Amino acid sequence: DYCRYTGRDTAIADRRRAVFNQVVNSKKQLEWEETVTNSLTGKIEHHLRRMTPIYNEKDELTLVLGWGMDITDRKEIERRIQLNEKKYRDIFNYSQ
């Protein structure tokens, strides 16, 4: 419903549901990076996502805690670092 409401591709919800099911079945926390296009601005955004199962004292699943954080700036900095490293590596390799 959220994807339809915000105009996002419903494949995002399908992938998240698959991760949710994997967390429930494995009883382990999962973390992944997700790339989405902002429906308002059209810009590509990168998000770090995490889902953690929460159990009660009887080892029964009570809820799955999910959260995300925008890491777009970090990904852009990493991309720039890689470009600079390649640039200086090429300068060094082609210099005499």
N, C-alpha and C positions, 0 to 999 in steps of 0.2 A: 504494500500500500504506500509506503514511504517513497519508493522509487517512482511509482506512478504519480504521486502527489507533487514530487519535485521535478518531474520530467526526466528522470535518469533511466538508463537502460535497466530493465528488470533482470538482466544477466548478473548484475552486481548482487542483487538479493539472492539469486540462486547460488552464487559462489559463497556468500556469507552463510547461507543455510547449510551448505555442504561442510563448511568449517565448523559451524555449530554442532552438527551431527558428529563430526570427527572428534570434537572436544568431549561430547557426551559419551561416546563409545570408548575413547581412549582414556578418559578420566585425567587428561593432561592439558596443561595450558598450551595454546598455540599463538604464535606471533608471525605476522606477515606484513609485507608492504603492498599497498594497493595504489594503482594509478587511475585517476578518474578525471574526466573533463567537467569543469564547472559549467553547469547548464546556463548560468546567468552571464558569465564573462567569456566562456569558451576557452579559458586557460586550463592547461593541464596541471593537476595537483597531485602530490604524493602524500600518502597517509600511512603511518605506522598503526597497525591494528593488533589488538590482543584480545583473546577470549580465555577466561579462566573459570573452570568449574568450582563451585563452592558446595562443600558437603557439610552435613550436620554431624553430631557426635555418633550417630548410628551408621555413618558412612553412606548416607542417602543424599543424592543430588538435590540441593534445594534451589539453586539458581546458577545461571552462567553469567558472569560479569564480563561485559564487552566494552571496550573503549578504544578510541582512536586519537591520533595526534597528527597535526599537519606538519610534515617534514619537507615541504617543498623547498624552502630556503636551504636546508642542509643538502638536499639532492643537487641543487644548482651549484652550490659551493664545491661539492665533490666533482661535478662535471667540469668546472673551471680548473680545479687542481689537476685533473687528468689531462686536460688540454695543455696546460702550462708544462706539465712533466713531459708530455710528448714533444712539445715545441723545443724545450731545452735539450732533451735527449737527441732529437734530430739535429740540432745545432752542433752538439758535441760530436755526434757520429759522422757528420758530413764536413766537419772542420779538419784542417790538415795540421 
